[in-house]
Amino acid sequence: MTRPFPDELLSAFLDDELDPADREQVEQHLVTSEADRLLVAELKRLRGEVASLPPAEVSDGFTDRVLAAALAEAERIGMAIGPLPVPESDKVQTADSANGSSGSVLSEPAFTGMLAAEADTE
């Protein structure tokens, strides 16, 4: 079933991202739609509850472990995995003081693989 009023507009309304004309359209819609008024009120309440949660703390290597698990699962179910180039802006130039050579290293751990299905969409 297709919703007669786009959820994207309601979301943008909550995020205060609408231009005045779209904001007016949403406000007029909310006057006539009790279901969407209730939805917007519930989303505001949930937003407040989420904002009040303490920040999550993760251990070192969390991202690497999650990505490794995702890649292992993709491989297990037969999805091909290929390399993902690392953009130059994510690299930091370093100099090796021991031998005077320089090289590029990632400024932070980065995902260097992708699912083949995602590669087809680019």
C-alpha positions in Angstrom: 0.0 0.0 0.0 1.4 3.4 -0.9 1.1 6.3 1.5 -0.8 9.3 0.0 1.6 11.7 1.7 5.4 11.3 1.4 7.2 10.2 4.6 10.2 12.1 3.3 8.3 15.4 3.7 7.3 14.5 7.3 10.9 13.6 8.1 12.3 16.8 6.6 9.6 18.8 8.5 10.8 17.3 11.8 14.4 18.1 10.8 13.4 21.7 10.0 14.8 21.2 6.5 11.9 22.4 4.4 11.6 25.6 2.4 8.6 27.8 3.5 6.3 26.4 0.7 6.9 22.8 1.6 6.6 23.5 5.3 3.2 25.1 4.6 2.2 22.1 2.6 3.1 19.7 5.5 1.4 21.9 8.1 -1.8 22.0 6.0 -1.6 18.2 5.6 -1.3 17.7 9.3 -4.4 19.8 9.9 -6.4 17.2 7.9 -4.6 14.0 8.8 -4.9 12.8 12.4 -2.8 9.7 11.6 0.1 11.8 10.4 -0.2 14.2 13.4 0.0 11.2 15.7 3.0 9.9 13.7 4.8 13.3 13.9 4.1 13.5 17.6 5.5 10.0 18.2 8.6 10.7 16.1 9.2 13.9 18.1 8.9 11.9 21.4 11.2 9.2 20.2 13.7 11.8 19.0 13.7 13.3 22.5 14.2 9.9 24.1 17.1 9.0 21.8 18.7 12.4 22.4 18.6 11.7 26.1 20.6 8.5 25.9 24.2 8.5 27.0 26.8 8.4 24.2 27.8 4.9 23.1 31.3 3.9 23.8 33.0 1.3 21.7 36.3 -0.5 22.2 39.3 -0.1 19.9 39.0 -2.0 16.7 35.2 -2.2 16.9 34.8 -0.9 13.3 37.4 -3.3 12.0 35.7 -6.3 13.7 32.2 -5.3 12.4 33.5 -4.9 8.9 35.4 -8.1 9.0 32.3 -10.0 10.2 30.2 -8.4 7.5 32.7 -9.3 4.8 33.0 -12.9 6.2 29.2 -13.2 6.1 29.0 -11.9 2.5 31.6 -14.4 1.5 29.9 -17.2 3.3 26.6 -16.6 1.4 28.5 -16.4 -1.9 28.7 -12.7 -2.6 31.8 -11.7 -4.4 34.0 -9.1 -2.6 36.3 -6.7 -4.4 38.7 -4.0 -3.5 37.6 -0.5 -2.8 40.0 2.3 -3.7 40.9 4.6 -0.8 40.4 8.3 -1.8 43.6 10.4 -1.6 41.9 12.8 0.9 41.8 9.9 3.4 45.5 9.4 3.3 48.2 11.1 5.5 51.7 11.5 4.2 54.3 10.1 6.6 58.1 10.0 6.6 59.9 6.9 8.0 62.6 8.4 10.1 64.5 5.1 10.1 65.2 4.9 6.4 64.1 8.3 5.1 61.3 6.9 2.9 57.9 8.4 2.8 54.5 6.7 2.2 50.8 7.1 2.6 48.8 5.6 5.5 45.2 5.9 6.2 44.3 8.6 8.7 42.0 6.2 10.5 40.8 2.6 9.9 39.0 2.4 6.6 36.8 0.0 4.8 38.8 -1.4 1.9 36.3 -3.9 0.4 32.9 -3.8 -1.0 30.2 -6.2 -2.1 30.0 -6.9 -5.8 26.3 -6.0 -5.8 27.2 -2.5 -4.6 29.9 -2.1 -7.3 27.4 -2.7 -10.0 25.3 0.3 -8.9 28.1 2.8 -9.3 
